[in-house]
Amino acid sequence: MQVPTWDLPELTGRLTELSARRGATALLSWTADLLWKAQQRGEPAAWVSAHAAPFFPPDFAAVGIDLGALPFIRTKDAAAAARAADKLLRSGAFGLLIVDLGPCALLPAPLLARLLGLARAHDAAVVFVAEERSDATSLSPVVSLRLTTSRRRVAPDRFACTIEAIKDKRRGPGWTLTQNLRGPAGLR
């Protein structure tokens, strides 16, 4: 089996769920990498957040993300974030949406089905970022790629960041990708 890449062509037209256990996260490393790749391809991206502390902008700028080209929408809860993503997808202007749901998010099935249809219609990737649920269930059956993240220190300022496919409707679960990254100033 060929291991997929963490890039827009792999994620376009589908809903992806990227999660981590509290404290064991490499979520922001993987989302930053995806945002950077989208911007390098000239693909507009947006971040929609229901999370109180989504990311530290200087860390994203340090890895090459153009913050001036990254619309950021803050919402009151996960359902409002999903509705905002719906509006952004309908515009057809974005190739990538990161939807940061925060902890314990639940979304209605019809809304998720509509987001999937819009992602397919507009050749967009929708990545839900969420804290892993204690019951280990997926956000929805319409999520076709479910990944969990982890990180471990491999040197004083380096971390091995891994994603593992828990569910993949295209290739089957079980594959992993790892990249060694330099930690931001607060983790060195």
Protein Blocks (a to p, Z undefined) as FASTA:
>chain_A
ZZddddfklmgopacdddddehiacklmmmmmmmmmmmmnopacddddfbfblbafklmm
mnopafklmccdddfbfklmmmmmmmmmmnopafbdcddebghiacdfklmmmmmmmmmm
nopacdddddddfklpafbfklmbdcddddddfbfkbccdddddfbdfknoghiacdddd
dddfklZZ
